[in-house]
């Protein structure tokens, strides 16, 4: 589109006249060559206004614009009357062939335009006409023209025209280029600026203001100049950078902040350079672009914050993290440095070999980890190895790795390392505790079995020993069968001792508890110990002069000492050796007690110990592990209950055992008992037997074993009692409930079907609260009577018992209740 200030036709004619006058002035004083006459319809006659001399003709003929001349004939037709050489060149036609023809005959491409009408008006009225662009499209001409028509004389005119096709095309190219530039600028969100360096004036395109949210008038009214929008921290830097770029004639790129209309700060990337200089080379004008990079800056800040967060997480993570390229450290986390004792500078750039305790381990891990699995892009889930720290100590490490690029280890491998040293130790400790617990559970199970067998066996022995005892009481001293009965009695007593060992192993043995001095107890056994060991073994004693007392059963402790001494003697065998017996006291903490063979969470505190050491053959680990198993023995013969009985006795006394042994170097066994805060007490004298005491009244004997009931009835009747028998608790209550006052005493078994001893006792007390009951059991008194504490139990007697033992117990119970003999 033409600019709004384009010249009018009259201005164009005046300009043309001025041009002619200038040309005339330049030609004055020169000899002019003969000019080729303008082509006209009538030779020798040129239809030009006024008088036209040769110089004017020369100017017209040399004009770069094409000229056509027309006149109106009487019929009103426009007749083509002349032209200049430029017309042939511009139209590409031989105009001479059209002279004398009408305008539409000469130039058919005018037929569909407004040209004929306009030209007629010019001829008639003399009013000039101009058009900036008229397009022609036919077989002879294709183009756009600019035309000026003016009257040369009434009824005649001249038309000056110029082919503007190339100019229009160029303008179209410029327009399209500008449009593309505009779209590109909009797409890039660039704001353009143009700076007049001399005046200081700056032009900003609309996008620049939109970028900051202002209108041009708002910006001037609020801040004055754009310099006032600069962030105070960026102003000096921005101005200095621009000044350096102008002075050095170099382009500049600068990032700075500008205040937007909403009061915030927008980050701007400014680019520019000097684009124009004056004749002296001084800069006159600079231009460039502004790009809003606030989003990019915020994204960069956010990325840096995320990276900082990630770095912090990596450094505080409880696992070590690293990056290895071709087995060389590229990056390590803080935790990895803590684990290994190295600084990042000491690891980065070093071979990973620095962390492995051996070349073999390094190659093993490398082969498994890198060559086999990671090349296939797999992740390692459970690869354990051992690392050597900077200080030389070893740690167990669990590694997990993954290649940065699947299948390409040259791009690097990331890994995590978890220190599992404490976990491994805890796991080993747990396995050891589980093994010990399983062993204890096994011993407990066997103990229950042994206790049950001993209980049932005691019931059988009751019948054997009781009948033998009754038979001896009735038999003549000179009877031939007396020796046989005595042999039966002795065998039964040995069987009863075996049951006691089984009960001791199960922890349910009969203990007569008192305060004992361990040193004194061993001194009393010196003669018995010396005759029990090999003649080649020498006994040595080391007794603590003053020991706290232990609450224990003396008989059971003697059995422990005897078993340990006999085993030590047999370990020495036919060689010469030394057996040492040591007593003492020590404070034991929980850690020490946990390493004992019998770990049942014994409390820390003072303990008294007896230690037996020998210089014999010693034991391997397998033998030590089975040392306390029932029926396990290294002897050719033997019952195999010696050490298992020791274990049961120690367990029953809340003690612990520690075993130290090495093949070929002997064995040491230390037995610990909780120490009391008092000294030992002297043993009480044994009760004297009551010779011919007899009782009277009725005794209810309750037992599920028929043989025990039979023997018991005979013993009670021999002692003067009337006897009622019941095979279980239900039958006992049927006999007791109708006449409780008629029954003076109840001899009650503990273990029975349907209704056991405890339930029966409770039922009898509901009928008669002061009923006198002596409890019978194959288990020990300590094991049984704790169920009846505070319930008024009259007494306890352990099976198998003899007539004298029953007599003593009945006398004690009945005498204590009645205040004297019945």
Buried (B, 14 or more C-beta within 10 A) or exposed (E): EEEEEEEEBEEBBEEBEEEBEEBBEEBEEEEEEEBEBBBBBEEEEBBBEEEBEEBBBBBBBEBEBBBBBBBBEEEEBBBBBBBBBBBBEBBEBEBEEBBEBBBBBBBBBBEEBEBBEBBBBBBBEBEBBBBEEBEBEEEEBEBBBBBBBBBBBEBBBBBBBBBBBEEBEEEEEEEEEEEEEEEEBEEEBBBBBBBEBEEEEBEBBEBBBEBBBBEEEEBEEEBEEBEEBBBEEBBEBBBEBBEEBBEEEEEBEBBBBBBBBEEEBBBBBBBBBBEEEEEEEEBBBBBBBBBBBBEEBEEEEEEEEEEEEEEEEBBEBEBBBBBBBEBBBBBBBBBBBEBBBBEBEBBBEBBBBBBBBEEEBBEEBBEBBBEEBBEEEBEBEEBEBBBBBBEEEEBBBBBBBBBEEEEEBEEBBBBBBBBBBEEBEEEEEEEEEEEBBEBBEEBBEBBEBBBBBBBBBBBBBBBBBBBBBBBBEEBEEEEEEBEEBBEBBEBBBEBBEBBBBBBBBBBBBBBBEBBBBBBBBBEEBEEEBEEEBBEEBBBEBEBBEEBBBBBBBBBBBBBBBBBBBBBBBBBBEEEEBBBBBBBBBEEBEEEBBBEBBBBEEBEEEEBBBBBBBBBBBBBEEEBBBBBBBBEBBBEEEEBBBBBBBBBBBBBBBBBBBBBBBEEEEBBBBBBBBBBBEEEBEEEEEEEEEBEEBBBEEBBBBBBBBEBBBBBBBBBBEBBEBEBBBBBBBBBBBEBBEEEBEEBBBBBBBBBBEEBBBBBBBEBBBEEBEEBBBBBBBBBBBBBBBEEBEEEEBBBBBBBBBBBEBBBBBBBBBBBEEEEEEB
